[in-house]
Amino acid sequence: MGIPVCRRALLAGLATLAALPARADTAPVPVRLGLLPFGTVQWEVETARARGLDRANGVALAVQELAGTQAAQVALLAGGVDIIASDWLWVARQRAAGIDLSFIPYSCAVGAVIVPADSPIRSTADLAGKRIGIAGGPLDKGWLLLRAQAARRHGIVLAAEATALYAAPPLLSQQVQAGKLDAVLTYWHFAARLEAAGLRQLVGVSDLARDLGLATAVPALGYVFRADWAADNAAALTGFTALSRQAKTILAMEDAAWTPLRPLLGADDDRAAMVLRDRFRHGIPTRWTEAERADAARLFAILAGLGGRELVGDATAIPDGTFWPVTWN
């Protein structure tokens, strides 16, 4: 988790992408994409396939479902897939260890602190003394940012002054709804479902990052691939990047495009589906420039300062090559 919302000028920033050139005149090049069966990347991929964006961009997309994040990372490192979704902090850590991976943005959607609607908690200062459920473990990036913001803004050491309980997001959702937790810090799509069920967002992880001095929206999640594969398969990467951005344009601008995705959303009702749609749209990156990459360096320093070597490995800064050279405004 962690990093500011990317909503500003969404439609204006994406409208020009719908007309990216097709490559149907050449034989499609294969791209093996590793996905989690419950991940939101499925929404984009299904949209791309339904609209024929893979073939139109000269890509033969082969999707392999993987059991979890670690399985996806292992598959990429072992050469079993060409691209996975992961965060740039992991890419930086791998690069520092001599493994040349690279990252292009996928989403700025991160997570949020959610509390019951009638909770007296009104700011992060009120989390002192409370039971907080954390998705992702002690090194979760949202938890590190929450601790940093509470310390800087309120002088509170949450790691000592609150009770942190680490568990899987579905269990945390059950516990906060049952009144057994005062708050949960969870991934954005679980937070959206809780909001749809009547709970309240206290603060988004993006807001925490902004409060810590970030001025731009830094994508948290991206498509990750081996740099040598990208160099040898430039057409495949270009086509995949184009279909990804075109699918985002469709999902940003067309409500009807969400209807066939309903079985993938895990939404119990229409309100939950609508909140998931809107939160996804808020997370679509519209800029990826030197300003965002500079803020990524600032974010790295904050996270490394709290998570240390256990989080960032041998990386002392974001290594060159972590971000694949692609820019849009």
C-alpha positions in Angstrom: 0.0 0.0 0.0 1.0 3.6 -0.1 1.0 6.5 -2.5 -1.2 9.3 -3.7 -4.4 9.1 -5.7 -4.2 9.6 -9.5 -7.6 11.0 -10.3 -6.8 14.5 -11.5 -7.8 15.1 -15.1 -8.5 11.5 -15.6 -10.7 11.7 -18.7 -8.7 14.4 -20.3 -5.5 12.5 -19.7 -6.8 9.2 -21.1 -9.1 10.3 -23.9 -6.2 10.4 -26.4 -5.2 6.9 -25.7 -8.2 5.2 -27.2 -6.8 5.8 -30.7 -3.4 4.2 -30.2 -2.3 2.5 -33.4 -3.3 -1.1 -34.0 -0.9 -3.8 -35.2 -3.2 -6.3 -36.8 -1.1 -6.3 -40.0 1.6 -8.4 -38.3 1.7 -11.7 -36.6 1.0 -11.4 -32.9 3.9 -11.8 -30.5 3.4 -13.9 -27.4 3.2 -12.4 -23.9 2.9 -14.7 -20.9 1.1 -12.8 -18.1 1.1 -14.2 -14.6 -2.0 -13.2 -12.6 -3.6 -13.8 -9.2 -7.1 -15.3 -9.6 -8.5 -12.7 -7.2 -6.5 -9.7 -8.4 -7.8 -6.5 -10.0 -5.5 -6.9 -13.0 -8.1 -9.5 -14.1 -10.5 -6.7 -14.7 -8.2 -5.0 -17.1 -7.2 -8.2 -18.9 -10.8 -9.3 -19.4 -11.7 -5.9 -20.8 -8.7 -6.0 -23.2 -9.7 -9.5 -24.4 -13.4 -8.7 -24.8 -12.5 -5.7 -27.0 -9.8 -7.5 -28.9 -7.1 -5.1 -27.7 -4.5 -7.8 -27.5 -4.7 -8.8 -31.2 -5.2 -5.2 -32.3 -1.9 -4.4 -30.6 -0.1 -7.4 -32.1 0.0 -9.4 -28.9 -1.0 -13.0 -28.3 -1.8 -12.8 -24.6 -1.4 -16.1 -22.6 -2.6 -15.8 -19.0 -1.4 -18.1 -16.3 -3.1 -18.0 -12.9 -0.8 -18.2 -9.9 -1.6 -19.0 -6.3 -0.3 -15.8 -4.7 2.2 -12.9 -4.8 5.2 -15.1 -3.9 4.2 -17.6 -6.5 4.0 -14.9 -9.1 7.4 -13.5 -8.2 9.0 -17.0 -8.3 7.4 -17.6 -11.7 8.8 -14.4 -13.1 12.3 -15.0 -11.7 12.3 -18.6 -13.0 11.2 -17.5 -16.5 7.8 -19.2 -16.3 6.0 -16.0 -17.2 7.1 -12.7 -18.9 5.1 -10.2 -16.9 3.5 -10.0 -13.4 1.9 -7.3 -11.3 4.0 -6.2 -8.4 5.3 -3.1 -6.6 8.4 -1.1 -7.6 9.9 -1.5 -4.1 10.3 -5.2 -4.7 11.8 -4.4 -8.1 14.3 -2.1 -6.5 15.2 -4.7 -3.9 15.8 -7.3 -6.7 17.9 -4.9 -8.7 20.1 -4.2 -5.7 20.6 -8.0 -5.5 21.7 -8.1 -9.1 18.5 -9.2 -10.7 17.6 -6.8 -13.5 13.8 -6.4 -13.3 11.9 -3.3 -14.4 8.6 -1.7 -13.8 5.9 0.2 -15.7 2.9 1.8 -13.9 -0.4 -0.1 -13.5 -2.3 1.6 -10.6 -2.1 4.2 -7.9 -4.9 2.5 -6.0 -3.5 1.5 -2.6 -5.4 1.1 0.7 -7.1 2.9 3.5 -7.8 2.9 7.2 -11.4 2.0 7.7 -13.4 2.4 10.9 -17.1 1.8 11.8 -19.4 4.5 10.8 -20.2 5.5 14.4 -16.6 5.3 15.5 -15.2 8.2 17.6 -12.0 7.9 15.7 -11.6 11.1 13.6 -7.9 11.3 12.9 -4.8 9.2 13.1 -4.2 10.7 16.5 -7.2 8.8 17.8 -5.7 5.5 16.8 -3.5 5.5 19.9 -4.7 2.9 22.4 -6.8 1.2 19.7 -6.8 -2.3 18.1 -5.8 -1.9 14.5 -6.0 -4.8 12.0 -3.2 -4.6 9.4 -3.3 -6.5 6.1 0.2 -7.3 4.8 2.2 -7.8 7.9 4.6 -5.7 10.0 6.4 -4.4 6.9 3.3 -3.5 5.0 4.0 -0.2 3.3 0.7 1.4 4.3 1.4 0.5 8.0 4.9 2.1 7.7 3.4 5.3 6.2 0.7 5.4 8.9 3.3 5.1 11.6 5.4 7.9 9.9 2.4 10.2 9.5 1.2 9.7 13.1 4.7 10.4 14.4 5.3 13.5 12.3 1.8 15.0 12.6 0.8 14.0 16.2 4.0 12.8 17.9 2.5 9.3 18.4 4.5 6.1 18.2 1.7 3.8 16.9 3.9 0.7 17.0 4.0 1.1 20.8 0.8 3.0 21.5 -1.7 0.9 19.5 -2.2 -2.8 19.3 -1.5 -4.0 15.7 -3.0 -7.3 14.7 -1.9 -8.8 11.3 -4.2 -11.0 9.4 -5.6 -11.7 5.9 -7.9 -9.0 4.5 -11.1 -11.1 4.6 -10.6 -11.9 8.2 -9.9 -8.3 9.1 -13.1 -7.2 7.3 -15.1 -9.7 9.4 -13.5 -8.6 12.6 -14.1 -4.9 12.1 -17.7 -5.4 11.1 -18.2 -7.6 14.2 -16.8 -4.8 16.4 -13.7 -6.8 17.4 -11.3 -4.2 15.9 -11.4 -0.5 16.2 -9.9 0.1 12.7 -8.4 -1.8 9.8 -5.7 -0.8 7.4 -6.5 -2.9 4.3 -6.0 -3.1 0.6 -8.1 -0.7 -1.5 -10.6 -3.2 -2.9 -11.4 -4.7 0.6 -11.7 -1.1 1.9 -14.1 -0.3 -0.9 -16.3 -3.3 0.0 -16.3 -2.2 3.7 -17.3 1.4 2.6 -20.2 -0.1 0.6 -21.2 -2.0 3.7 -21.6 1.2 5.6 -18.2 1.7 7.2 -16.2 4.9 6.9 -12.8 5.7 5.5 -10.6 7.5 8.0 -7.7 8.2 5.7 -6.4 6.8 2.5 -2.8 5.6 2.3 -2.4 8.1 -0.5 -3.4 10.9 1.9 -0.7 9.7 4.3 1.9 9.9 1.6 0.8 13.4 0.7 0.9 14.5 4.3 4.5 13.2 4.4 5.5 15.6 1.6 4.8 13.9 -1.7 3.5 16.3 -4.2 2.6 13.9 -7.0 0.8 10.6 -7.5 3.3 7.8 -7.5 1.9 4.5 -8.9 2.1 1.8 -6.2 1.6 -1.2 -8.4 2.9 -1.9 -11.9 3.7 -4.5 -14.5 7.1 -6.1 -13.8 9.3 -7.9 -16.2 12.9 -8.9 -16.8 14.9 -6.2 -18.5 16.6 -8.7 -20.8 13.2 -10.0 -21.9 12.0 -6.4 -22.6 15.1 -5.7 -24.6 14.7 -8.8 -26.8 10.9 -8.4 -27.1 10.3 -4.7 -27.6 7.3 -5.2 -29.8 5.7 -7.5 -27.2 6.2 -4.9 -24.4 5.0 -2.0 -26.6 1.9 -3.9 -27.6 1.2 -5.0 -24.0 1.6 -1.4 -22.7 -0.8 -0.1 -25.3 -3.5 -2.6 -24.6 -3.2 -2.0 -20.9 -3.7 1.8 -21.3 -6.5 1.3 -23.8 -8.3 -1.0 -21.5 -8.0 1.6 -18.7 -9.5 4.2 -21.0 -12.5 2.0 -21.6 -12.9 1.2 -17.9 -12.5 4.9 -17.0 -15.1 6.2 -19.5 -17.7 3.5 -20.1 -19.9 2.4 -17.2 -21.3 -0.4 -19.5 -17.8 -2.0 -19.7 -18.2 -3.0 -16.0 -21.3 -5.1 -16.5 -19.4 -8.2 -17.9 -16.9 -7.8 -15.1 -19.5 -8.2 -12.3 -18.6 -11.9 -11.6 -15.0 -10.9 -11.1 -15.6 -8.0 -8.7 -16.7 -10.1 -5.7 -19.4 -7.5 -5.1 -22.4 -8.5 -3.0 -24.7 -5.8 -4.4 -24.9 -2.9 -6.8 -23.5 -0.4 -4.4 -20.4 -2.5 -3.7 -19.9 -2.8 -7.5 -20.2 0.9 -7.9 -17.7 1.7 -5.2 -15.2 -0.8 -6.6 -15.6 0.8 -10.0 -15.1 4.3 -8.7 -12.1 3.4 -6.6 -10.5 1.6 -9.5 -11.0 4.7 -11.7 -9.4 6.9 -9.0 -6.3 4.7 -9.2 -5.7 4.9 -12.9 -2.3 6.7 -13.5 -2.6 9.7 -15.8 1.0 10.9 -15.4 4.4 9.2 -15.2 7.1 11.8 -15.4 10.3 12.8 -13.7 8.2 14.5 -11.0 6.6 11.2 -10.1 9.8 9.4 -10.2 11.4 12.0 -7.9 8.6 11.5 -5.4 9.1 7.7 -5.6 12.7 8.3 -4.4 11.4 10.4 -1.5 8.9 7.6 -0.7 11.7 5.0 -0.8 13.7 7.0 1.8 10.7 7.2 4.1 9.9 3.5 3.8 13.6 2.4 4.0 14.0 4.5 7.1 11.2 2.5 8.9 11.5 -0.9 7.3 15.2 -1.1 7.0 17.1 -3.9 5.3 14.3 -6.3 6.0 12.1 -4.3 3.6 14.6 -3.0 1.0 17.4 -5.5 1.1 20.7 -4.1 -0.1 19.1 -1.1 -1.8 20.1 2.3 -0.4 18.2 4.1 -3.1 16.1 3.2 -6.1 18.6 1.5 -8.5 18.9 2.8 -12.1 16.7 0.7 -14.4 14.0 0.1 -11.8 11.6 2.2 -13.9 11.5 1.2 -17.5 11.9 4.3 -19.8 8.3 5.1 -20.6 6.8 8.6 -20.1 3.4 10.1 -20.4 1.8 13.3 -19.3 
